């Protein structure tokens, strides 16, 4: 059964997306000002620079798979890979893996 959602009535300013464009422009100008005057970096040059000990406070970590006692990857079906994948190409179906499966 289809659900009908009522659209809010927008005025002419909201229909032209002017507030959203202005907000995006202000964010861009803020980054530009910080880069010029404070010399803060927005992009890290990866092979030359690495985040070893000085991780920024906004860093949330990278997903990693745990290994069991046999050395095999132990996926607990936490759905994190499926959630993080931008094109939604990963589908996780929880289940048991046999001990003899050589690809596990």
N, CA, C and O atoms as CSV, one atom per row, in Angstrom:
chain,resi,resn,atom,element,x,y,z
A,1,UNK,N,N,0.835,-1.158,0.000
A,1,UNK,CA,C,0.000,0.000,0.000
A,1,UNK,C,C,0.895,1.240,0.000
A,1,UNK,O,O,1.840,1.329,0.784
A,2,UNK,N,N,0.603,2.170,-0.857
A,2,UNK,CA,C,1.391,3.389,-0.987
A,2,UNK,C,C,1.031,4.381,0.112
A,2,UNK,O,O,-0.118,4.468,0.545
A,3,UNK,N,N,2.032,5.116,0.547
A,3,UNK,CA,C,1.829,6.147,1.556
A,3,UNK,C,C,2.024,7.496,0.888
A,3,UNK,O,O,3.050,7.736,0.252
A,4,UNK,N,N,1.060,8.362,1.028
A,4,UNK,CA,C,1.157,9.694,0.451
A,4,UNK,C,C,1.726,10.644,1.495
A,4,UNK,O,O,1.213,10.745,2.610
A,5,UNK,N,N,2.781,11.329,1.123
A,5,UNK,CA,C,3.429,12.278,2.022
A,5,UNK,C,C,3.102,13.678,1.542
A,5,UNK,O,O,3.305,14.006,0.373
A,6,UNK,N,N,2.598,14.495,2.439
A,6,UNK,CA,C,2.260,15.866,2.082
A,6,UNK,C,C,3.540,16.689,1.989
A,6,UNK,O,O,4.362,16.675,2.905
A,7,UNK,N,N,3.703,17.394,0.896
A,7,UNK,CA,C,4.848,18.270,0.736
A,7,UNK,C,C,4.542,19.620,1.367
A,7,UNK,O,O,3.433,20.135,1.226
A,8,UNK,N,N,5.509,20.191,2.055
A,8,UNK,CA,C,5.260,21.511,2.642
A,8,UNK,C,C,5.234,22.580,1.549
A,8,UNK,O,O,5.915,22.461,0.531
A,9,UNK,N,N,4.455,23.600,1.772
A,9,UNK,CA,C,4.413,24.713,0.824
A,9,UNK,C,C,5.659,25.569,1.027
A,9,UNK,O,O,5.915,26.053,2.129
A,10,UNK,N,N,6.424,25.749,-0.034
A,10,UNK,CA,C,7.662,26.510,0.029
A,10,UNK,C,C,7.452,27.888,-0.579
A,10,UNK,O,O,6.718,28.044,-1.556
A,11,UNK,N,N,8.103,28.885,0.009
A,11,UNK,CA,C,8.028,30.205,-0.598
A,11,UNK,C,C,9.051,30.286,-1.724
A,11,UNK,O,O,9.778,29.324,-1.970
A,12,UNK,N,N,9.113,31.422,-2.408
A,12,UNK,CA,C,9.977,31.514,-3.593
A,12,UNK,C,C,11.453,31.411,-3.225
A,12,UNK,O,O,12.243,30.890,-4.012
A,13,UNK,N,N,11.848,31.901,-2.032
A,13,UNK,CA,C,13.245,31.821,-1.616
A,13,UNK,C,C,13.663,30.376,-1.369
A,13,UNK,O,O,14.760,29.965,-1.747
A,14,UNK,N,N,12.784,29.616,-0.734
A,14,UNK,CA,C,13.096,28.212,-0.453
A,14,UNK,C,C,13.098,27.382,-1.728
A,14,UNK,O,O,13.863,26.424,-1.842
A,15,UNK,N,N,12.251,27.739,-2.685
A,15,UNK,CA,C,12.231,27.006,-3.953
A,15,UNK,C,C,13.493,27.239,-4.772
A,15,UNK,O,O,13.868,26.384,-5.574
A,16,UNK,N,N,14.148,28.367,-4.589
A,16,UNK,CA,C,15.375,28.675,-5.330
A,16,UNK,C,C,16.611,28.102,-4.631
A,16,UNK,O,O,17.723,28.239,-5.142
A,17,UNK,N,N,16.433,27.467,-3.478
A,17,UNK,CA,C,17.519,26.856,-2.705
A,17,UNK,C,C,18.558,27.880,-2.253
A,17,UNK,O,O,19.711,27.519,-2.016
A,18,UNK,N,N,18.172,29.143,-2.131
A,18,UNK,CA,C,19.126,30.180,-1.736
A,18,UNK,C,C,19.693,29.971,-0.336
A,18,UNK,O,O,20.898,30.149,-0.159
A,19,UNK,N,N,18.904,29.605,0.664
A,19,UNK,CA,C,19.518,29.378,1.981
A,19,UNK,C,C,20.548,28.245,1.970
A,19,UNK,O,O,21.586,28.350,2.624
A,20,UNK,N,N,20.275,27.175,1.242
A,20,UNK,CA,C,21.219,26.051,1.187
A,20,UNK,C,C,22.491,26.438,0.441
A,20,UNK,O,O,23.589,26.049,0.839
A,21,UNK,N,N,22.347,27.202,-0.638
A,21,UNK,CA,C,23.522,27.649,-1.389
A,21,UNK,C,C,24.363,28.590,-0.535
A,21,UNK,O,O,25.590,28.497,-0.532
A,22,UNK,N,N,23.709,29.495,0.190
A,22,UNK,CA,C,24.441,30.431,1.049
A,22,UNK,C,C,25.163,29.692,2.172
A,22,UNK,O,O,26.295,30.043,2.503
A,23,UNK,N,N,24.540,28.686,2.760
A,23,UNK,CA,C,25.187,27.917,3.830
A,23,UNK,C,C,26.417,27.187,3.300
A,23,UNK,O,O,27.457,27.175,3.960
A,24,UNK,N,N,26.316,26.583,2.129
A,24,UNK,CA,C,27.464,25.906,1.535
A,24,UNK,C,C,28.587,26.866,1.200
A,24,UNK,O,O,29.761,26.543,1.380
A,25,UNK,N,N,28.229,28.053,0.710
A,25,UNK,CA,C,29.237,29.061,0.395
A,25,UNK,C,C,29.943,29.545,1.662
A,25,UNK,O,O,31.154,29.765,1.646
A,26,UNK,N,N,29.202,29.712,2.751
A,26,UNK,CA,C,29.816,30.138,4.011
A,26,UNK,C,C,30.790,29.090,4.543
A,26,UNK,O,O,31.851,29.439,5.061
A,27,UNK,N,N,30.446,27.823,4.422
A,27,UNK,CA,C,31.356,26.758,4.862
A,27,UNK,C,C,32.630,26.769,4.024
A,27,UNK,O,O,33.729,26.614,4.556
A,28,UNK,N,N,32.479,26.952,2.708
A,28,UNK,CA,C,33.641,27.003,1.824
A,28,UNK,C,C,34.529,28.193,2.164
A,28,UNK,O,O,35.752,28.060,2.210
A,29,UNK,N,N,33.923,29.355,2.401
A,29,UNK,CA,C,34.704,30.542,2.760
A,29,UNK,C,C,35.411,30.365,4.099
A,29,UNK,O,O,36.528,30.853,4.274
A,30,UNK,N,N,34.775,29.673,5.048
A,30,UNK,CA,C,35.411,29.415,6.343
A,30,UNK,C,C,36.649,28.536,6.175
A,30,UNK,O,O,37.688,28.804,6.779
A,31,UNK,N,N,36.542,27.485,5.355
A,31,UNK,CA,C,37.704,26.629,5.093
A,31,UNK,C,C,38.807,27.418,4.390
A,31,UNK,O,O,39.987,27.255,4.703
A,32,UNK,N,N,38.423,28.270,3.442
A,32,UNK,CA,C,39.402,29.074,2.709
A,32,UNK,C,C,40.129,30.025,3.657
A,32,UNK,O,O,41.351,30.155,3.590
A,33,UNK,N,N,39.379,30.692,4.545
A,33,UNK,CA,C,39.971,31.620,5.511
A,33,UNK,C,C,40.931,30.874,6.444
A,33,UNK,O,O,42.030,31.358,6.717
A,34,UNK,N,N,40.528,29.714,6.927
A,34,UNK,CA,C,41.399,28.933,7.813
A,34,UNK,C,C,42.664,28.486,7.098
A,34,UNK,O,O,43.740,28.461,7.695
A,35,UNK,N,N,42.543,28.137,5.833
A,35,UNK,CA,C,43.700,27.672,5.086
A,35,UNK,C,C,44.674,28.822,4.821
A,35,UNK,O,O,45.887,28.628,4.893
A,36,UNK,N,N,44.163,30.004,4.518
A,36,UNK,CA,C,45.026,31.135,4.196
A,36,UNK,C,C,45.684,31.726,5.450
A,36,UNK,O,O,46.898,31.926,5.472
A,37,UNK,N,N,44.901,32.001,6.479
A,37,UNK,CA,C,45.424,32.724,7.638
A,37,UNK,C,C,46.026,31.822,8.707
A,37,UNK,O,O,47.039,32.180,9.307
A,38,UNK,N,N,45.438,30.681,8.956
A,38,UNK,CA,C,45.941,29.809,10.019
A,38,UNK,C,C,46.835,28.698,9.497
A,38,UNK,O,O,47.484,28.002,10.279
A,39,UNK,N,N,46.874,28.532,8.221
A,39,UNK,CA,C,47.673,27.477,7.589
A,39,UNK,C,C,47.270,26.080,8.051
A,39,UNK,O,O,48.127,25.216,8.234
A,40,UNK,N,N,45.980,25.856,8.240
A,40,UNK,CA,C,45.517,24.513,8.579
A,40,UNK,C,C,45.329,23.722,7.299
A,40,UNK,O,O,44.945,24.274,6.268
A,41,UNK,N,N,45.598,22.445,7.366
A,41,UNK,CA,C,45.473,21.599,6.188
A,41,UNK,C,C,44.091,20.975,6.141
A,41,UNK,O,O,43.538,20.577,7.166
A,42,UNK,N,N,43.546,20.896,4.949
A,42,UNK,CA,C,42.279,20.215,4.744
A,42,UNK,C,C,42.545,18.808,4.227
A,42,UNK,O,O,41.816,17.873,4.559
A,43,UNK,N,N,43.585,18.658,3.416
A,43,UNK,CA,C,43.927,17.373,2.819
A,43,UNK,C,C,45.295,16.922,3.322
A,43,UNK,O,O,46.206,17.734,3.486
A,44,UNK,N,N,45.428,15.628,3.564
A,44,UNK,CA,C,46.695,15.073,3.995
A,44,UNK,C,C,47.339,14.368,2.802
A,44,UNK,O,O,46.682,13.581,2.121
A,45,UNK,N,N,48.610,14.642,2.545
A,45,UNK,CA,C,49.351,13.976,1.474
A,45,UNK,C,C,49.739,12.594,1.979
A,45,UNK,O,O,50.677,12.464,2.766
A,46,UNK,N,N,49.020,11.550,1.531
A,46,UNK,CA,C,49.093,10.246,2.187
A,46,UNK,C,C,50.459,9.568,2.185
A,46,UNK,O,O,50.959,9.271,3.271
A,47,UNK,N,N,51.092,9.305,1.063
A,47,UNK,CA,C,52.316,8.498,1.205
A,47,UNK,C,C,53.395,9.189,2.038
A,47,UNK,O,O,54.143,8.524,2.754
A,48,UNK,N,N,53.478,10.509,1.950
A,48,UNK,CA,C,54.507,11.225,2.694
A,48,UNK,C,C,54.100,11.447,4.150
A,48,UNK,O,O,54.944,11.369,5.043
A,49,UNK,N,N,52.829,11.721,4.400
A,49,UNK,CA,C,52.343,11.996,5.751
A,49,UNK,C,C,51.415,10.873,6.194
A,49,UNK,O,O,50.597,10.386,5.414
A,50,UNK,N,N,51.550,10.473,7.440
A,50,UNK,CA,C,50.668,9.432,7.971
A,50,UNK,C,C,50.200,9.818,9.361
A,50,UNK,O,O,50.887,10.548,10.076
A,51,UNK,N,N,49.029,9.328,9.741
A,51,UNK,CA,C,48.477,9.569,11.073
A,51,UNK,C,C,48.921,8.442,11.985
A,51,UNK,O,O,48.118,7.557,12.282
A,52,UNK,N,N,50.114,8.436,12.422
A,52,UNK,CA,C,50.565,7.352,13.281
A,52,UNK,C,C,50.157,7.594,14.729
A,52,UNK,O,O,49.249,6.933,15.234
A,53,UNK,N,N,50.803,8.511,15.387
A,53,UNK,CA,C,50.510,8.760,16.797
A,53,UNK,C,C,49.608,9.970,16.996
A,53,UNK,O,O,48.958,10.095,18.033
A,54,UNK,N,N,49.564,10.849,16.021
A,54,UNK,CA,C,48.796,12.084,16.183
A,54,UNK,C,C,47.491,12.017,15.384
A,54,UNK,O,O,47.335,12.691,14.366
A,55,UNK,N,N,46.573,11.202,15.861
A,55,UNK,CA,C,45.277,11.093,15.202
A,55,UNK,C,C,44.414,12.293,15.563
A,55,UNK,O,O,44.415,12.728,16.715
A,56,UNK,N,N,43.677,12.834,14.596
A,56,UNK,CA,C,42.791,13.954,14.926
A,56,UNK,C,C,41.632,13.489,15.798
A,56,UNK,O,O,41.320,12.299,15.836
A,57,UNK,N,N,40.995,14.420,16.496
A,57,UNK,CA,C,39.933,14.045,17.428
A,57,UNK,C,C,38.674,13.564,16.715
A,57,UNK,O,O,37.850,12.885,17.328
A,58,UNK,N,N,38.502,13.900,15.426
A,58,UNK,CA,C,37.310,13.451,14.708
A,58,UNK,C,C,37.473,12.049,14.112
A,58,UNK,O,O,36.526,11.521,13.530
A,59,UNK,N,N,38.643,11.441,14.244
A,59,UNK,CA,C,38.896,10.115,13.685
A,59,UNK,C,C,38.152,9.058,14.486
A,59,UNK,O,O,38.303,8.981,15.705
A,60,UNK,N,N,37.346,8.238,13.807
A,60,UNK,CA,C,36.533,7.241,14.505
A,60,UNK,C,C,37.066,5.827,14.353
A,60,UNK,O,O,36.460,4.889,14.871
A,61,UNK,N,N,38.153,5.651,13.677
A,61,UNK,CA,C,38.726,4.324,13.521
A,61,UNK,C,C,38.274,3.658,12.232
A,61,UNK,O,O,37.313,4.092,11.596
A,62,UNK,N,N,38.967,2.621,11.864
A,62,UNK,CA,C,38.629,1.884,10.659
A,62,UNK,C,C,38.073,0.526,11.051
A,62,UNK,O,O,38.551,-0.073,12.015
A,63,UNK,N,N,37.076,0.023,10.332
A,63,UNK,CA,C,36.561,-1.304,10.662
A,63,UNK,C,C,37.610,-2.372,10.361
A,63,UNK,O,O,38.294,-2.313,9.339
A,64,UNK,N,N,37.728,-3.328,11.241
A,64,UNK,CA,C,38.705,-4.399,11.072
A,64,UNK,C,C,38.072,-5.711,11.498
A,64,UNK,O,O,37.234,-5.745,12.398
A,65,UNK,N,N,38.478,-6.793,10.844
A,65,UNK,CA,C,37.966,-8.115,11.182
A,65,UNK,C,C,38.890,-8.787,12.191
A,65,UNK,O,O,40.112,-8.700,12.079
A,66,UNK,N,N,38.308,-9.445,13.157
A,66,UNK,CA,C,39.048,-10.160,14.198
A,66,UNK,C,C,39.344,-11.567,13.691
A,66,UNK,O,O,38.555,-12.133,12.935
A,67,UNK,N,N,40.475,-12.134,14.103
A,67,UNK,CA,C,40.820,-13.508,13.718
A,67,UNK,C,C,40.610,-14.434,14.910
A,67,UNK,O,O,40.821,-14.044,16.058
A,68,UNK,N,N,40.187,-15.675,14.621
A,68,UNK,CA,C,39.988,-16.645,15.695
A,68,UNK,C,C,41.301,-17.370,15.993
A,68,UNK,O,O,42.351,-16.996,15.470
A,69,UNK,N,N,41.243,-18.402,16.830
A,69,UNK,CA,C,42.462,-19.107,17.244
A,69,UNK,C,C,43.116,-19.872,16.103
A,69,UNK,O,O,44.318,-20.134,16.148
A,70,UNK,N,N,42.340,-20.238,15.071
A,70,UNK,CA,C,42.896,-20.948,13.917
A,70,UNK,C,C,43.490,-19.992,12.891
A,70,UNK,O,O,44.085,-20.441,11.912
A,71,UNK,N,N,43.345,-18.692,13.091
A,71,UNK,CA,C,43.877,-17.715,12.149
A,71,UNK,C,C,42.890,-17.307,11.068
A,71,UNK,O,O,43.211,-16.494,10.202
A,72,UNK,N,N,41.683,-17.875,11.118
A,72,UNK,CA,C,40.676,-17.515,10.121
A,72,UNK,C,C,39.974,-16.225,10.529
A,72,UNK,O,O,39.891,-15.898,11.713
A,73,UNK,N,N,39.472,-15.499,9.537
A,73,UNK,CA,C,38.736,-14.271,9.816
A,73,UNK,C,C,37.425,-14.629,10.496
A,73,UNK,O,O,36.690,-15.495,10.021
A,74,UNK,N,N,37.135,-13.972,11.594
A,74,UNK,CA,C,35.913,-14.243,12.354
A,74,UNK,C,C,34.970,-13.051,12.224
A,74,UNK,O,O,35.089,-12.075,12.964
A,75,UNK,N,N,34.053,-13.131,11.301
A,75,UNK,CA,C,33.061,-12.071,11.100
A,75,UNK,C,C,31.907,-12.321,12.065
A,75,UNK,O,O,31.378,-13.431,12.133
A,76,UNK,N,N,31.520,-11.297,12.804
A,76,UNK,CA,C,30.428,-11.442,13.759
A,76,UNK,C,C,29.123,-10.869,13.205
A,76,UNK,O,O,28.152,-10.713,13.945
A,77,UNK,N,N,29.095,-10.561,11.925
A,77,UNK,CA,C,27.908,-10.028,11.242
A,77,UNK,C,C,27.383,-8.774,11.936
A,77,UNK,O,O,26.194,-8.665,12.232
A,78,UNK,N,N,28.290,-7.830,12.191
A,78,UNK,CA,C,27.887,-6.586,12.864
A,78,UNK,C,C,27.254,-5.597,11.889
A,78,UNK,O,O,26.766,-4.549,12.312
A,79,UNK,N,N,27.253,-5.907,10.608
A,79,UNK,CA,C,26.653,-5.091,9.553
A,79,UNK,C,C,27.411,-3.791,9.305
A,79,UNK,O,O,26.911,-2.938,8.572
A,80,UNK,N,N,28.598,-3.606,9.886
A,80,UNK,CA,C,29.342,-2.368,9.704
A,80,UNK,C,C,29.845,-2.229,8.268
A,80,UNK,O,O,29.811,-1.131,7.713
A,81,UNK,N,N,30.304,-3.307,7.663
A,81,UNK,CA,C,30.768,-3.253,6.271
A,81,UNK,C,C,29.625,-2.848,5.342
A,81,UNK,O,O,29.810,-2.042,4.430
A,82,UNK,N,N,28.469,-3.405,5.580
A,82,UNK,CA,C,27.296,-3.091,4.766
A,82,UNK,C,C,26.891,-1.631,4.951
A,82,UNK,O,O,26.474,-0.976,3.996
A,83,UNK,N,N,27.011,-1.127,6.160
A,83,UNK,CA,C,26.629,0.258,6.453
A,83,UNK,C,C,27.610,1.253,5.850
A,83,UNK,O,O,27.204,2.322,5.395
A,84,UNK,N,N,28.907,0.913,5.840
A,84,UNK,CA,C,29.945,1.842,5.391
A,84,UNK,C,C,30.079,1.876,3.865
A,84,UNK,O,O,30.506,2.897,3.325
A,85,UNK,N,N,29.736,0.816,3.162
A,85,UNK,CA,C,29.942,0.713,1.716
A,85,UNK,C,C,29.118,1.776,0.976
A,85,UNK,O,O,27.889,1.719,1.010
A,86,UNK,N,N,29.767,2.749,0.304
A,86,UNK,CA,C,29.019,3.831,-0.348
A,86,UNK,C,C,28.040,3.363,-1.428
A,86,UNK,O,O,26.910,3.852,-1.449
A,87,UNK,N,N,28.414,2.435,-2.334
A,87,UNK,CA,C,27.434,2.048,-3.358
A,87,UNK,C,C,26.463,0.964,-2.904
A,87,UNK,O,O,25.674,0.464,-3.706
A,88,UNK,N,N,26.513,0.592,-1.606
A,88,UNK,CA,C,25.642,-0.450,-1.047
A,88,UNK,C,C,25.804,-1.773,-1.807
A,88,UNK,O,O,24.822,-2.445,-2.123
A,89,UNK,N,N,27.059,-2.132,-2.092
A,89,UNK,CA,C,27.346,-3.349,-2.846
A,89,UNK,C,C,27.518,-4.567,-1.947
A,89,UNK,O,O,27.579,-5.689,-2.450
A,90,UNK,N,N,27.597,-4.379,-0.640
A,90,UNK,CA,C,27.813,-5.482,0.297
A,90,UNK,C,C,26.499,-5.833,0.969
A,90,UNK,O,O,25.807,-4.962,1.496
A,91,UNK,N,N,26.161,-7.108,0.948
A,91,UNK,CA,C,24.967,-7.611,1.639
A,91,UNK,C,C,25.436,-8.704,2.582
A,91,UNK,O,O,26.041,-9.681,2.141
A,92,UNK,N,N,25.169,-8.559,3.869
A,92,UNK,CA,C,25.624,-9.523,4.870
A,92,UNK,C,C,24.441,-10.349,5.341
A,92,UNK,O,O,23.423,-9.815,5.781
A,93,UNK,N,N,24.596,-11.676,5.239
A,93,UNK,CA,C,23.593,-12.611,5.736
A,93,UNK,C,C,24.266,-13.430,6.833
A,93,UNK,O,O,25.146,-14.237,6.533
A,94,UNK,N,N,23.879,-13.247,8.091
A,94,UNK,CA,C,24.525,-13.982,9.182
A,94,UNK,C,C,24.309,-15.487,9.055
A,94,UNK,O,O,23.240,-15.938,8.644
A,95,UNK,N,N,25.322,-16.245,9.407
A,95,UNK,CA,C,25.233,-17.697,9.369
A,95,UNK,C,C,26.491,-18.322,9.944
A,95,UNK,O,O,27.462,-17.624,10.236
A,96,UNK,N,N,26.471,-19.622,10.105
A,96,UNK,CA,C,27.620,-20.349,10.640
A,96,UNK,C,C,28.542,-20.763,9.496
A,96,UNK,O,O,28.081,-21.049,8.391
A,97,UNK,N,N,29.845,-20.793,9.766
A,97,UNK,CA,C,30.839,-21.238,8.796
A,97,UNK,C,C,31.421,-22.544,9.311
A,97,UNK,O,O,31.813,-22.643,10.474
A,98,UNK,N,N,31.475,-23.542,8.444
A,98,UNK,CA,C,32.004,-24.840,8.876
A,98,UNK,C,C,33.518,-24.759,9.071
A,98,UNK,O,O,34.185,-23.917,8.469
A,99,UNK,N,N,34.047,-25.635,9.910
A,99,UNK,CA,C,35.481,-25.652,10.206
A,99,UNK,C,C,36.307,-26.067,8.992
A,99,UNK,O,O,37.486,-25.724,8.901
A,100,UNK,N,N,35.700,-26.803,8.056
A,100,UNK,CA,C,36.443,-27.296,6.899
A,100,UNK,C,C,36.409,-26.333,5.721
A,100,UNK,O,O,37.028,-26.609,4.693
A,101,UNK,N,N,35.717,-25.230,5.838
A,101,UNK,CA,C,35.634,-24.267,4.737
A,101,UNK,C,C,36.980,-23.570,4.592
A,101,UNK,O,O,37.415,-22.863,5.501
A,102,UNK,N,N,37.642,-23.764,3.455
A,102,UNK,CA,C,38.983,-23.217,3.294
A,102,UNK,C,C,38.982,-21.750,2.887
A,102,UNK,O,O,40.035,-21.113,2.928
A,103,UNK,N,N,37.841,-21.190,2.495
A,103,UNK,CA,C,37.772,-19.787,2.095
A,103,UNK,C,C,37.291,-18.889,3.226
A,103,UNK,O,O,37.133,-17.685,3.023
A,104,UNK,N,N,37.061,-19.430,4.383
A,104,UNK,CA,C,36.559,-18.624,5.505
A,104,UNK,C,C,37.695,-17.936,6.214
A,104,UNK,O,O,37.469,-17.213,7.184
